[in-house]
Amino acid sequence: MADSPEPGATKPQSGEVLREEFNRWAEAGRGEGMEQEHLPITLPVLEKMRLAAADNVLDVGCGAGWLSRRLAKHVPQGRVVGMDVSDEMIRCARRASVDVENLMFVTGEVEEIPWEPNFFAHAISVESSYYWRDPAAGIREIFRVLKSGGSARILINYYCENPHSHQWGDLLAVKTHLLSAAEWSELFRAAGFGEVQHERIADRSPTPDAYTGRWFRDAAQLRAFKAEGALLVHGVKQ
Ligand SMILES: C[S@@+](CC[C@H](N)C(=O)[O-])C[C@H]1O[C@@H](n2cnc3c(N)ncnc32)[C@H](O)[C@@H]1O
């Protein structure tokens, strides 16, 4: 962990605080909106997962479930479980997925995954892990529910080596963990994962000439952020 206090470290954090905040996001329709934002960095990761038709897959912090639905198409004989601390996100995810047979959604915190051990061939988490109350405990839980040979991936835009996202720590209403690639990798190793690796996934989608949102200073910073790319950390349960 970093020596200096993490941005947002004084903000309260509990499962309840997270649930309430992300319920507000869900009610504002932000769950669905994240598909467009996260798809350019997620598609290359889906390819890397090399899913087999009968794999069981866990989507941690699944939000409104767009990625879970994509995963379900790749594993027609397997099962996908989307899990999120926000019951409103889970409600949105279920509503949008009624016709997908091999997919279910559960409400829960990654620090205590409501699932049996040794079940999943893959776990993936997109833009969620820096919100977790206790990232070390979350990664240990993912290790527990993976079967031997199973792999875990976290994909995040908010990490030490991308300075163009650091302002989010002050903008977000909940506490965030700003860790380096080496620190996330160490959490994987400490949980028991082997073959731990990390890499950057650049966002190659076009950037508009003007930016008027609150997350970046201007379009130039958004462009720089996307070029730095998201951090992908990967480990295998051996
Ligand atoms: C930025 S959203 C990303 C959602 C989704 N992965 C996507 O890409 O659209 C972060 C999600 O992580 C969930 N989350 C945060 N902390 C969590 C925890 N401790 N356990 C489970 N889910 C969590 C939030 O409720 C929220 O839906």
The ligand as a Gaussian input file, in Angstrom:
#p B3LYP/6-31G(d) Opt

LIG

0 1
 C      -18.135000       2.075000     -11.757000
 S      -19.314000       0.808000     -11.484000
 C      -18.877000      -0.380000     -12.728000
 C      -19.999000      -1.331000     -13.014000
 C      -19.764000      -2.323000     -14.154000
 N      -18.646000      -3.211000     -13.876000
 C      -19.579000      -1.616000     -15.459000
 O      -18.456000      -1.634000     -16.000000
 O      -20.546000      -0.995000     -15.931000
 C      -18.683000       0.028000      -9.993000
 C      -19.621000      -1.058000      -9.486000
 O      -18.948000      -1.767000      -8.426000
 C      -19.895000      -2.058000      -7.424000
 N      -19.190000      -2.271000      -6.146000
 C      -18.476000      -1.363000      -5.444000
 N      -17.977000      -1.921000      -4.341000
 C      -18.388000      -3.209000      -4.326000
 C      -18.180000      -4.302000      -3.432000
 N      -17.469000      -4.159000      -2.305000
 N      -18.735000      -5.493000      -3.734000
 C      -19.471000      -5.643000      -4.881000
 N      -19.706000      -4.642000      -5.752000
 C      -19.148000      -3.434000      -5.497000
 C      -20.803000      -0.832000      -7.427000
 O      -22.048000      -1.052000      -6.809000
 C      -20.919000      -0.511000      -8.912000
 O      -22.016000      -1.124000      -9.519000

